[in-house]
Amino acid sequence: MEIDPDDLFRDDEDDPDNELFQERESTRELVVYLVDASPKMFTTTCPAGDRKDDTHFHVAVSCIAQSLKTQIINNSYDEVAICFFNTREKRNLQDLNGVYVFNVADREYLDRPTARLIKEIDNIEESFMSKIGSQYGIVSGSRENSLYNALWVAQALLRKGSAKTADKRVLLFTNEDDPFGSIKGVIKTDMMRTTLQRTRDAQDLGISIELLPLSRPDSDFNVSTFYSDLLGLKGDDLARFIPAAGEKLEDMKDQLRKRMFKKRLIRKITFSIANGLSIQLSSYALIRPTLPGAITWLDSVTNRPLKTERSFICADTGALVQGSAKRFQPYMTENIKFSVEELSEIKRFSTGHLRLLGFKPLNCLKEFHNLRPSTFVFPTDEELIGSTCIFIALHRSMLRLKRFAVAFYGSSSRPQLVALVAQDEIISAGGQVEPPGMHMIYLPYSEDIRNTEELHTGSNVAPPHANDDQTRKAAALIKRFDLKDFSVFQFANPALQRHYAVLQALALEEDEIPEIKDETVPDEEGMSRPAFVSALEEFKQSVYGDNYEEENDAVGNGKASETSKKRKAVSENAVKESGNYDWVDLADNGKLKDLTVTQLKYYLTANNLPLAGKKEALISRILTHMGK
Amino acid sequence: MARNKDAMVLLIDVSPSMHKALPVIEKVCSMLAEKKLIYSKYDEVAVILFGTEETENELTKEVGGYEHVVVLQNIKVVDGQLVETLQQLPRGTRDGDFLDAIIVGMDMLIKKYGETYKGKKRLCLLTNAQFPIKYPLEGTKEDQVSTIAEHMNTHGMRMESIVVRGSLTGEANKSVMDENDNLLGIFSRKTCAKLVHVESPTSLLGALRTRKISPVTIFRGDLELSPKMKIKVWVYKKTSEEKFPTLKKYSDKAPPTDKFATHEVKVDFEYKSVEDPSKVVPPDQRIKGYRYGPQVIPISSAEWDAVKFKPEKSVKLLGFSDAKNIMRHYYMKDVNVFIPEPGNTRAILAVSALARAMQDMNKVAILRCVWRQGQGNVVVGVLTPNVSDNDNIPDSFYFNVLPFAEDVREFQFPSFDNFPASWQPNEQQQEAADDFVRMFDLAPPGKEEALPPGLTPNPVLERFYRHLELKSRHPDAAVPPLDETLRMITEPDKELLSQNRSVLDVFHSRFEVKENPRLKKSSRRFLRDKPSGSNEGHADISDEPNSSEYTSAVKVEKVGDATPVQDFEAMINRRDSPRWVGKAIKDMKNKIHDLVEDSYEGDNYPKALECLIALRKGCILEQEPKQFNDFLHTLCIFCEEKALSSFCEFLASKELTLISKTEAIDSEVTDDEARNFLVKSEPKME
């Protein structure tokens, strides 16, 4: 049984990765999704290529569902509420017409998403018309103002939590750029005014109101008609807000998704450029591996959570050691003691965070200069005015002269040399693909780089290099197998998706676990196209001649086949020996401990279990395997 | 154990032209010996010097010649003596002939091990190769060297050469240096060991490999282009972080007279129910649970095993793509290298053809990899070609892991063009920036690239091992200040700065940075360093900062009685030297300790609390949670012992907690532990 299987108490000083993965989420988010459910949302569609066209309503709801799933995976403490307006039925604490707050059991209106919420939101369109219904809420001849009501309900929902510890947002999905278009005259001005006032009130309370517009394929969503006032957009802001006409569904979804995700800062860094001149940067983690959530231990009898307490005991006397201040390293015959202060002192380098050392041409940054994910830095004038100007000037110079900056990042966990590579903005139909700024790439030290190429070439025969013909055939093959439009993050993580699919099924007590499509498998269909097959054959011929089959049977290195033969013999023997014992009987009668370690290992080898550990560990492993 | 024993012969040129480089060589060789003592204590090392006045070696006795070559230490297992010897190498007086030294070294290895020894036999040559070797009795120098290199190969020896040039040695004859480079190149090619030129002390430090790695393959098997075409490859790690060594906790509970005490600390775990903390649950009554939103879902290991994702071991090609589609900053982890199966000519050719074609067309390959059967997940990554320029080394690929969709956060940032004009640089400023970037060049054409990752050592590790060695001889030694060669890694090159003085001045004058006056003083954390060189009377190249409100006019040097909190904050914010942080913390601890000790009926408690709060905040800002947490522990124990437990209660009532992981990353304390620290009613003390 492992001592600390969930690594709760891993010594953080030994875990430099920890700093990268911990994002300082001191605030959480409370979000109300306000979705326009008017008939117009159900009739307008956007082209979806080879699939059936999707309605705007569907686009909005699927974006929300996707976001909730991501939220679950990121295990955040953010809370959401989903609220439809322009509905036939009403459901809200203020008893206002045309607003329906969607919810499921075991959950408050504004609360963390649960498995049931995700499931129901995924399937909402099936029952939407019957249960909730779609109806225009702002019609001439009536003073009903569903937009006003919706904002009121949203504001009330967000009363939970103070503005200091939580970011409050209302995300409004609609395709109607002129909500009061059907009203005329004084009533119209009146209604618009009260709606705007309502918005101001909400904004004064710290609630940020954001628009997620859905455009028709033939015309842009015109923000100036009404929403620019609501959002307080003027001049430059207005120009920047243009929602591009969604030509492809994917692009629209991309745009929406990007607007929904709010940036989270890791930390602010001071960048010391030269001679006392420093600027301030904000760092963001644009790319970090997402791991399935950590294990929580539960009491198997009650299924209630447990907490782990650890205490430190002196190995010699059994006394409790509290807050031990010293560490030691055995060296020669002695234990050399270090205090915690000394160790901090050794790791402490410069007082500055990031220090510029100079510039180098881009081709000095090799493919293998990588250890960890990079960090994105963007200037900020919040504390040091003038930072952005210097940053932009250097950024442009670096792009133009094709150079990157080398700097020393004196962080407390692992001081590191880094490369700052400038990135120019890249925009596509789906929005901003690459933000402008610099990427901080962590460079390895000489101790971290291994020269493995030199390993095996001890023979006197120089290894062959491909001749021109072979290279040409390879090139032809490469052309056939080109992945057009490959985007780096187009694959979903199959293990993670499966993990959460399993958990969702268990949470909802479903019988079956849905199959998850592994998007990372090669395109077998594409590979059986005749053009590809023939290019492959030609390449094979040029390198292997006719001997492909033979070559691949004869294992290159004699030694390798010998070891594998030996291993096979050992495992066959183990199976044979293992058959001589009645394991179940021995286990039931507690007689396993009477066997020798060698004998126990027969069982383990025969069943492909690991062999490591002392006798106790082996026995418990056998018992676990048997399910005892 | 014995099988992993390595033998190494250090061949060090101590001739007069090398004297400038010798101090660094002493450092790097003694560090090598030190690391071997810790991590590979059965390794054997010999030290041979050449360029010495005297002559002392076996070959000179047996066959004559081989003058000015001294065997400083014959081949034997590493010990403390070796470290000391290497720290103080004698200086020679003659020109060095490296070939003589090589032959003496080879002879030593052959005599000791013969041909059949399984461990590695390595020669390591450190020289400036500025002087010609003697002409052989027959044939050319090249032939002679080739024969010797062949001989080395037969005996399974490898020789790596570190050639010192540039500022580390004096002027020399170019044709001689070229000739020697050529000859050493023959050794490097034939024995497949590296030949490296270093021009700066820092690169010299990073050139000698001090840690032994036995490379293990991550994967051996087929690179599948399609089910009908597979190439046999082996995959190794190309980069892998060498971490700071894990030091075990020390327990001083055992009495000093106990000679068998290990002084180690064990960890004991207890599992308690969250709702009922008095109930202890035995470890085997636990079941795993995973979070799904607010719920925790129990699932046993066996159940989980049945449903989890289990990919098959394989490496498959998904396709090729333009290199520019894959941005450099998407690489997620450390790098692997794909080499064709050694000895398999067809595989070598196939890999070579693909690599060359990919390089010509500027394309990369996307792979889906599962290194081991039963691995938790697949890895999607990019293969980039590595066409080798050494004939003896086959072409290979580098492999970098790419992110999945879930790993990417698509934050949106404003476009630079949309910023107000005052935030954008004007023409003059842009020009100054261009000049600055051009001038501040670390890789000028014709000279060695400064700070190449492959030759730059990790300054933290260097510092640690040096301090370890120092402490083994003087247990109370303080941590020495940062060494000059290491400083080149952490600070800009002063020479480079002074050479480009005018460009820098222009840059400074055109740009202006000032603090935002609307921000509260306490939240300002920007830093301004004086380059440490300016303290030693060099040309003062640091300008006075624009606003001096931040650094106090009077430099506080100790935490006084009148205003301890202000003194502490001023001292800890001093930026002129890193040691003030440590001193501030230390002084404050003493102050708090004194306050508590001297208090009468709790009169000093509020002041002590104020100081503790300031100390806590300072430790969070400076990332020193352990210092605070340990101090609080010690303080409370002290209070118990001196019947001052009312202080602990006072702290508890004010809800002073330890610093937890969420507040400072380096803390080992979880949130629960932090909160519960002072609430414990009975202290667990023996």
Chai-1 contact restraints between the chains, C-beta under 6 A:
chainA,res_idxA,chainB,res_idxB,connection_type,confidence,min_distance_angstrom,max_distance_angstrom,comment,restraint_id
A,D12,B,D666,contact,1.0,0.0,6.0,A-B,restraint_1
A,D12,B,E668,contact,1.0,0.0,6.0,A-B,restraint_2
A,E13,B,D666,contact,1.0,0.0,6.0,A-B,restraint_3
A,D14,B,T246,contact,1.0,0.0,6.0,A-B,restraint_4
A,N18,B,I665,contact,1.0,0.0,6.0,A-B,restraint_5
A,E19,B,I665,contact,1.0,0.0,6.0,A-B,restraint_6
A,Q22,B,I665,contact,1.0,0.0,6.0,A-B,restraint_7
A,I72,B,G293,contact,1.0,0.0,6.0,A-B,restraint_8
A,R112,B,G293,contact,1.0,0.0,6.0,A-B,restraint_9
A,R112,B,P294,contact,1.0,0.0,6.0,A-B,restraint_10
A,P113,B,G293,contact,1.0,0.0,6.0,A-B,restraint_11
A,T114,B,G293,contact,1.0,0.0,6.0,A-B,restraint_12
A,A115,B,Y292,contact,1.0,0.0,6.0,A-B,restraint_13
A,R240,B,N418,contact,1.0,0.0,6.0,A-B,restraint_14
A,K258,B,E410,contact,1.0,0.0,6.0,A-B,restraint_15
A,K258,B,Q412,contact,1.0,0.0,6.0,A-B,restraint_16
A,F261,B,E410,contact,1.0,0.0,6.0,A-B,restraint_17
A,K263,B,F411,contact,1.0,0.0,6.0,A-B,restraint_18
A,T270,B,F526,contact,1.0,0.0,6.0,A-B,restraint_19
A,T270,B,L527,contact,1.0,0.0,6.0,A-B,restraint_20
A,S272,B,D529,contact,1.0,0.0,6.0,A-B,restraint_21
A,A274,B,L504,contact,1.0,0.0,6.0,A-B,restraint_22
A,N275,B,I541,contact,1.0,0.0,6.0,A-B,restraint_23
A,N275,B,S542,contact,1.0,0.0,6.0,A-B,restraint_24
A,N275,B,D543,contact,1.0,0.0,6.0,A-B,restraint_25
A,G276,B,R528,contact,1.0,0.0,6.0,A-B,restraint_26
A,G276,B,S542,contact,1.0,0.0,6.0,A-B,restraint_27
A,G276,B,D543,contact,1.0,0.0,6.0,A-B,restraint_28
A,G276,B,P545,contact,1.0,0.0,6.0,A-B,restraint_29
A,L286,B,R409,contact,1.0,0.0,6.0,A-B,restraint_30
A,I287,B,P403,contact,1.0,0.0,6.0,A-B,restraint_31
A,I287,B,D407,contact,1.0,0.0,6.0,A-B,restraint_32
A,I287,B,V408,contact,1.0,0.0,6.0,A-B,restraint_33
A,P289,B,D407,contact,1.0,0.0,6.0,A-B,restraint_34
A,T290,B,E406,contact,1.0,0.0,6.0,A-B,restraint_35
A,T290,B,D407,contact,1.0,0.0,6.0,A-B,restraint_36
A,G293,B,Y290,contact,1.0,0.0,6.0,A-B,restraint_37
A,G293,B,R291,contact,1.0,0.0,6.0,A-B,restraint_38
A,I295,B,K288,contact,1.0,0.0,6.0,A-B,restraint_39
A,T296,B,G289,contact,1.0,0.0,6.0,A-B,restraint_40
A,T296,B,V296,contact,1.0,0.0,6.0,A-B,restraint_41
A,W297,B,R286,contact,1.0,0.0,6.0,A-B,restraint_42
A,L298,B,I287,contact,1.0,0.0,6.0,A-B,restraint_43
A,L298,B,G289,contact,1.0,0.0,6.0,A-B,restraint_44
A,L298,B,P298,contact,1.0,0.0,6.0,A-B,restraint_45
A,D299,B,S273,contact,1.0,0.0,6.0,A-B,restraint_46
A,D299,B,V281,contact,1.0,0.0,6.0,A-B,restraint_47
A,S300,B,Q285,contact,1.0,0.0,6.0,A-B,restraint_48
A,S300,B,R286,contact,1.0,0.0,6.0,A-B,restraint_49
A,S300,B,I287,contact,1.0,0.0,6.0,A-B,restraint_50
A,N303,B,P298,contact,1.0,0.0,6.0,A-B,restraint_51
A,P305,B,V274,contact,1.0,0.0,6.0,A-B,restraint_52
A,L306,B,Y271,contact,1.0,0.0,6.0,A-B,restraint_53
A,L306,B,S273,contact,1.0,0.0,6.0,A-B,restraint_54
A,L306,B,V281,contact,1.0,0.0,6.0,A-B,restraint_55
A,K307,B,K272,contact,1.0,0.0,6.0,A-B,restraint_56
A,K307,B,V274,contact,1.0,0.0,6.0,A-B,restraint_57
A,T308,B,F269,contact,1.0,0.0,6.0,A-B,restraint_58
A,T308,B,Y271,contact,1.0,0.0,6.0,A-B,restraint_59
A,E309,B,E270,contact,1.0,0.0,6.0,A-B,restraint_60
A,R310,B,V267,contact,1.0,0.0,6.0,A-B,restraint_61
A,R310,B,F269,contact,1.0,0.0,6.0,A-B,restraint_62
A,S311,B,D268,contact,1.0,0.0,6.0,A-B,restraint_63
A,F312,B,V265,contact,1.0,0.0,6.0,A-B,restraint_64
A,I313,B,K266,contact,1.0,0.0,6.0,A-B,restraint_65
A,I313,B,D268,contact,1.0,0.0,6.0,A-B,restraint_66
A,C314,B,S251,contact,1.0,0.0,6.0,A-B,restraint_67
A,C314,B,K253,contact,1.0,0.0,6.0,A-B,restraint_68
A,A315,B,T262,contact,1.0,0.0,6.0,A-B,restraint_69
A,A315,B,E264,contact,1.0,0.0,6.0,A-B,restraint_70
A,A315,B,K266,contact,1.0,0.0,6.0,A-B,restraint_71
A,D316,B,A254,contact,1.0,0.0,6.0,A-B,restraint_72
A,D316,B,A261,contact,1.0,0.0,6.0,A-B,restraint_73
A,T317,B,K253,contact,1.0,0.0,6.0,A-B,restraint_74
A,T317,B,A254,contact,1.0,0.0,6.0,A-B,restraint_75
A,A319,B,K253,contact,1.0,0.0,6.0,A-B,restraint_76
A,A319,B,E686,contact,1.0,0.0,6.0,A-B,restraint_77
A,L320,B,K684,contact,1.0,0.0,6.0,A-B,restraint_78
A,V321,B,S251,contact,1.0,0.0,6.0,A-B,restraint_79
A,V321,B,V265,contact,1.0,0.0,6.0,A-B,restraint_80
A,Q322,B,H633,contact,1.0,0.0,6.0,A-B,restraint_81
A,G323,B,D630,contact,1.0,0.0,6.0,A-B,restraint_82
A,G323,B,H633,contact,1.0,0.0,6.0,A-B,restraint_83
A,S324,B,K249,contact,1.0,0.0,6.0,A-B,restraint_84
A,A325,B,D630,contact,1.0,0.0,6.0,A-B,restraint_85
A,K326,B,Y250,contact,1.0,0.0,6.0,A-B,restraint_86
A,R327,B,L247,contact,1.0,0.0,6.0,A-B,restraint_87
A,R327,B,Y250,contact,1.0,0.0,6.0,A-B,restraint_88
A,F328,B,Y250,contact,1.0,0.0,6.0,A-B,restraint_89
A,Q329,B,L247,contact,1.0,0.0,6.0,A-B,restraint_90
A,Y331,B,L468,contact,1.0,0.0,6.0,A-B,restraint_91
A,Y331,B,S472,contact,1.0,0.0,6.0,A-B,restraint_92
A,M332,B,G80,contact,1.0,0.0,6.0,A-B,restraint_93
A,I336,B,L468,contact,1.0,0.0,6.0,A-B,restraint_94
A,I336,B,K471,contact,1.0,0.0,6.0,A-B,restraint_95
A,I336,B,S472,contact,1.0,0.0,6.0,A-B,restraint_96
A,K337,B,Y250,contact,1.0,0.0,6.0,A-B,restraint_97
A,V340,B,K626,contact,1.0,0.0,6.0,A-B,restraint_98
A,V340,B,D630,contact,1.0,0.0,6.0,A-B,restraint_99
A,E342,B,V479,contact,1.0,0.0,6.0,A-B,restraint_100
A,S344,B,E624,contact,1.0,0.0,6.0,A-B,restraint_101
A,E345,B,V479,contact,1.0,0.0,6.0,A-B,restraint_102
A,E345,B,G582,contact,1.0,0.0,6.0,A-B,restraint_103
A,I346,B,R463,contact,1.0,0.0,6.0,A-B,restraint_104
A,I346,B,F464,contact,1.0,0.0,6.0,A-B,restraint_105
A,I346,B,V479,contact,1.0,0.0,6.0,A-B,restraint_106
A,K347,B,V460,contact,1.0,0.0,6.0,A-B,restraint_107
A,R348,B,P578,contact,1.0,0.0,6.0,A-B,restraint_108
A,F349,B,T490,contact,1.0,0.0,6.0,A-B,restraint_109
A,S350,B,T490,contact,1.0,0.0,6.0,A-B,restraint_110
A,T351,B,L527,contact,1.0,0.0,6.0,A-B,restraint_111
A,T351,B,R575,contact,1.0,0.0,6.0,A-B,restraint_112
A,T351,B,P578,contact,1.0,0.0,6.0,A-B,restraint_113
A,G352,B,L527,contact,1.0,0.0,6.0,A-B,restraint_114
A,G352,B,D529,contact,1.0,0.0,6.0,A-B,restraint_115
A,L357,B,P492,contact,1.0,0.0,6.0,A-B,restraint_116
A,G358,B,F440,contact,1.0,0.0,6.0,A-B,restraint_117
A,G358,B,L442,contact,1.0,0.0,6.0,A-B,restraint_118
A,F359,B,V437,contact,1.0,0.0,6.0,A-B,restraint_119
A,F359,B,F440,contact,1.0,0.0,6.0,A-B,restraint_120
A,K360,B,L442,contact,1.0,0.0,6.0,A-B,restraint_121
A,K360,B,A443,contact,1.0,0.0,6.0,A-B,restraint_122
A,C364,B,A443,contact,1.0,0.0,6.0,A-B,restraint_123
A,E367,B,T384,contact,1.0,0.0,6.0,A-B,restraint_124
A,E367,B,Y398,contact,1.0,0.0,6.0,A-B,restraint_125
A,F368,B,K238,contact,1.0,0.0,6.0,A-B,restraint_126
A,F368,B,T239,contact,1.0,0.0,6.0,A-B,restraint_127
A,F368,B,V335,contact,1.0,0.0,6.0,A-B,restraint_128
A,F368,B,Y398,contact,1.0,0.0,6.0,A-B,restraint_129
A,H369,B,P453,contact,1.0,0.0,6.0,A-B,restraint_130
A,N370,B,Y331,contact,1.0,0.0,6.0,A-B,restraint_131
A,N370,B,V335,contact,1.0,0.0,6.0,A-B,restraint_132
A,L371,B,T239,contact,1.0,0.0,6.0,A-B,restraint_133
A,L371,B,E241,contact,1.0,0.0,6.0,A-B,restraint_134
A,L371,B,D334,contact,1.0,0.0,6.0,A-B,restraint_135
A,P373,B,M332,contact,1.0,0.0,6.0,A-B,restraint_136
A,S374,B,H329,contact,1.0,0.0,6.0,A-B,restraint_137
A,F378,B,F413,contact,1.0,0.0,6.0,A-B,restraint_138
A,E383,B,N516,contact,1.0,0.0,6.0,A-B,restraint_139
A,E383,B,L519,contact,1.0,0.0,6.0,A-B,restraint_140
A,L384,B,V513,contact,1.0,0.0,6.0,A-B,restraint_141
A,L384,B,F526,contact,1.0,0.0,6.0,A-B,restraint_142
A,I385,B,K514,contact,1.0,0.0,6.0,A-B,restraint_143
A,I385,B,N516,contact,1.0,0.0,6.0,A-B,restraint_144
A,G386,B,E512,contact,1.0,0.0,6.0,A-B,restraint_145
A,G386,B,V513,contact,1.0,0.0,6.0,A-B,restraint_146
A,T388,B,W423,contact,1.0,0.0,6.0,A-B,restraint_147
A,C389,B,W423,contact,1.0,0.0,6.0,A-B,restraint_148
A,C389,B,P425,contact,1.0,0.0,6.0,A-B,restraint_149
A,I390,B,F511,contact,1.0,0.0,6.0,A-B,restraint_150
A,I392,B,F416,contact,1.0,0.0,6.0,A-B,restraint_151
A,I392,B,P425,contact,1.0,0.0,6.0,A-B,restraint_152
A,A393,B,P425,contact,1.0,0.0,6.0,A-B,restraint_153
A,A393,B,Q429,contact,1.0,0.0,6.0,A-B,restraint_154
A,A393,B,Q430,contact,1.0,0.0,6.0,A-B,restraint_155
A,A393,B,A433,contact,1.0,0.0,6.0,A-B,restraint_156
A,L394,B,A433,contact,1.0,0.0,6.0,A-B,restraint_157
A,S397,B,A433,contact,1.0,0.0,6.0,A-B,restraint_158
A,S397,B,D434,contact,1.0,0.0,6.0,A-B,restraint_159
A,S397,B,V437,contact,1.0,0.0,6.0,A-B,restraint_160
A,L401,B,V437,contact,1.0,0.0,6.0,A-B,restraint_161
A,R403,B,V437,contact,1.0,0.0,6.0,A-B,restraint_162
A,V406,B,L442,contact,1.0,0.0,6.0,A-B,restraint_163
A,F408,B,T490,contact,1.0,0.0,6.0,A-B,restraint_164
A,S412,B,Q623,contact,1.0,0.0,6.0,A-B,restraint_165
A,P415,B,V460,contact,1.0,0.0,6.0,A-B,restraint_166
A,E425,B,S415,contact,1.0,0.0,6.0,A-B,restraint_167
A,Q432,B,Q412,contact,1.0,0.0,6.0,A-B,restraint_168
A,P435,B,F413,contact,1.0,0.0,6.0,A-B,restraint_169
A,P436,B,F416,contact,1.0,0.0,6.0,A-B,restraint_170
A,H439,B,H329,contact,1.0,0.0,6.0,A-B,restraint_171
A,L443,B,P453,contact,1.0,0.0,6.0,A-B,restraint_172
A,P444,B,T239,contact,1.0,0.0,6.0,A-B,restraint_173
A,P444,B,P453,contact,1.0,0.0,6.0,A-B,restraint_174
A,Y445,B,T456,contact,1.0,0.0,6.0,A-B,restraint_175
A,Y445,B,N458,contact,1.0,0.0,6.0,A-B,restraint_176
A,S446,B,G206,contact,1.0,0.0,6.0,A-B,restraint_177
A,S446,B,G454,contact,1.0,0.0,6.0,A-B,restraint_178
A,S446,B,L455,contact,1.0,0.0,6.0,A-B,restraint_179
A,S446,B,T456,contact,1.0,0.0,6.0,A-B,restraint_180
A,S446,B,P457,contact,1.0,0.0,6.0,A-B,restraint_181
A,E447,B,E242,contact,1.0,0.0,6.0,A-B,restraint_182
A,E447,B,N458,contact,1.0,0.0,6.0,A-B,restraint_183
A,D448,B,T239,contact,1.0,0.0,6.0,A-B,restraint_184
A,D448,B,E241,contact,1.0,0.0,6.0,A-B,restraint_185
A,D448,B,E242,contact,1.0,0.0,6.0,A-B,restraint_186
A,I449,B,T239,contact,1.0,0.0,6.0,A-B,restraint_187
A,I449,B,G454,contact,1.0,0.0,6.0,A-B,restraint_188
A,T452,B,P215,contact,1.0,0.0,6.0,A-B,restraint_189
A,T452,B,Y236,contact,1.0,0.0,6.0,A-B,restraint_190
A,T452,B,V337,contact,1.0,0.0,6.0,A-B,restraint_191
A,E453,B,I393,contact,1.0,0.0,6.0,A-B,restraint_192
A,E454,B,C192,contact,1.0,0.0,6.0,A-B,restraint_193
A,H456,B,P342,contact,1.0,0.0,6.0,A-B,restraint_194
A,T457,B,C192,contact,1.0,0.0,6.0,A-B,restraint_195
A,T457,B,N392,contact,1.0,0.0,6.0,A-B,restraint_196
A,T457,B,I393,contact,1.0,0.0,6.0,A-B,restraint_197
A,G458,B,C192,contact,1.0,0.0,6.0,A-B,restraint_198
A,A462,B,D391,contact,1.0,0.0,6.0,A-B,restraint_199
A,A462,B,N392,contact,1.0,0.0,6.0,A-B,restraint_200
A,P463,B,I348,contact,1.0,0.0,6.0,A-B,restraint_201
A,P463,B,P394,contact,1.0,0.0,6.0,A-B,restraint_202
A,P464,B,T345,contact,1.0,0.0,6.0,A-B,restraint_203
A,P464,B,I348,contact,1.0,0.0,6.0,A-B,restraint_204
A,P464,B,L349,contact,1.0,0.0,6.0,A-B,restraint_205
A,H465,B,S352,contact,1.0,0.0,6.0,A-B,restraint_206
A,A466,B,L349,contact,1.0,0.0,6.0,A-B,restraint_207
A,A466,B,S352,contact,1.0,0.0,6.0,A-B,restraint_208
A,A466,B,A353,contact,1.0,0.0,6.0,A-B,restraint_209
A,A466,B,R356,contact,1.0,0.0,6.0,A-B,restraint_210
A,Q470,B,A353,contact,1.0,0.0,6.0,A-B,restraint_211
A,T471,B,A353,contact,1.0,0.0,6.0,A-B,restraint_212
A,T471,B,R356,contact,1.0,0.0,6.0,A-B,restraint_213
A,T471,B,A357,contact,1.0,0.0,6.0,A-B,restraint_214
A,A474,B,A353,contact,1.0,0.0,6.0,A-B,restraint_215
A,A474,B,L354,contact,1.0,0.0,6.0,A-B,restraint_216
A,A474,B,A357,contact,1.0,0.0,6.0,A-B,restraint_217
A,A475,B,A357,contact,1.0,0.0,6.0,A-B,restraint_218
A,A475,B,M361,contact,1.0,0.0,6.0,A-B,restraint_219
A,I478,B,F320,contact,1.0,0.0,6.0,A-B,restraint_220
A,I478,B,A357,contact,1.0,0.0,6.0,A-B,restraint_221
A,I478,B,K363,contact,1.0,0.0,6.0,A-B,restraint_222
A,F481,B,G319,contact,1.0,0.0,6.0,A-B,restraint_223
A,F481,B,F320,contact,1.0,0.0,6.0,A-B,restraint_224
A,D482,B,F320,contact,1.0,0.0,6.0,A-B,restraint_225
A,L483,B,G319,contact,1.0,0.0,6.0,A-B,restraint_226
A,L483,B,S321,contact,1.0,0.0,6.0,A-B,restraint_227
A,F486,B,S321,contact,1.0,0.0,6.0,A-B,restraint_228
A,F486,B,N325,contact,1.0,0.0,6.0,A-B,restraint_229
A,V488,B,Y330,contact,1.0,0.0,6.0,A-B,restraint_230
A,V488,B,L402,contact,1.0,0.0,6.0,A-B,restraint_231
A,F489,B,P403,contact,1.0,0.0,6.0,A-B,restraint_232
A,F489,B,A405,contact,1.0,0.0,6.0,A-B,restraint_233
A,F489,B,V408,contact,1.0,0.0,6.0,A-B,restraint_234
A,F491,B,V380,contact,1.0,0.0,6.0,A-B,restraint_235
A,F491,B,F404,contact,1.0,0.0,6.0,A-B,restraint_236
A,A492,B,A405,contact,1.0,0.0,6.0,A-B,restraint_237
A,N493,B,F404,contact,1.0,0.0,6.0,A-B,restraint_238
A,N493,B,E406,contact,1.0,0.0,6.0,A-B,restraint_239
A,P494,B,F309,contact,1.0,0.0,6.0,A-B,restraint_240
A,A495,B,F309,contact,1.0,0.0,6.0,A-B,restraint_241
A,A495,B,G376,contact,1.0,0.0,6.0,A-B,restraint_242
A,A495,B,N377,contact,1.0,0.0,6.0,A-B,restraint_243
A,L496,B,E406,contact,1.0,0.0,6.0,A-B,restraint_244
A,R498,B,F309,contact,1.0,0.0,6.0,A-B,restraint_245
A,V502,B,V307,contact,1.0,0.0,6.0,A-B,restraint_246
A,L503,B,Y290,contact,1.0,0.0,6.0,A-B,restraint_247
A,L503,B,Y292,contact,1.0,0.0,6.0,A-B,restraint_248
A,L503,B,I297,contact,1.0,0.0,6.0,A-B,restraint_249
A,L506,B,I297,contact,1.0,0.0,6.0,A-B,restraint_250
A,A507,B,Y292,contact,1.0,0.0,6.0,A-B,restraint_251
A,A507,B,Q295,contact,1.0,0.0,6.0,A-B,restraint_252
A,A507,B,I297,contact,1.0,0.0,6.0,A-B,restraint_253
A,I513,B,V307,contact,1.0,0.0,6.0,A-B,restraint_254
A,T520,B,R368,contact,1.0,0.0,6.0,A-B,restraint_255
A,T520,B,V378,contact,1.0,0.0,6.0,A-B,restraint_256
A,T520,B,V380,contact,1.0,0.0,6.0,A-B,restraint_257
A,P522,B,K316,contact,1.0,0.0,6.0,A-B,restraint_258
A,P522,B,L318,contact,1.0,0.0,6.0,A-B,restraint_259
A,M527,B,S226,contact,1.0,0.0,6.0,A-B,restraint_260
A,L536,B,S226,contact,1.0,0.0,6.0,A-B,restraint_261
A,L536,B,M229,contact,1.0,0.0,6.0,A-B,restraint_262
A,K540,B,M229,contact,1.0,0.0,6.0,A-B,restraint_263
A,V543,B,L349,contact,1.0,0.0,6.0,A-B,restraint_264
A,V543,B,A350,contact,1.0,0.0,6.0,A-B,restraint_265
A,Y544,B,R346,contact,1.0,0.0,6.0,A-B,restraint_266
A,E551,B,R346,contact,1.0,0.0,6.0,A-B,restraint_267
A,G556,B,E341,contact,1.0,0.0,6.0,A-B,restraint_268
A,G556,B,G343,contact,1.0,0.0,6.0,A-B,restraint_269
A,G556,B,N344,contact,1.0,0.0,6.0,A-B,restraint_270
A,N557,B,G343,contact,1.0,0.0,6.0,A-B,restraint_271
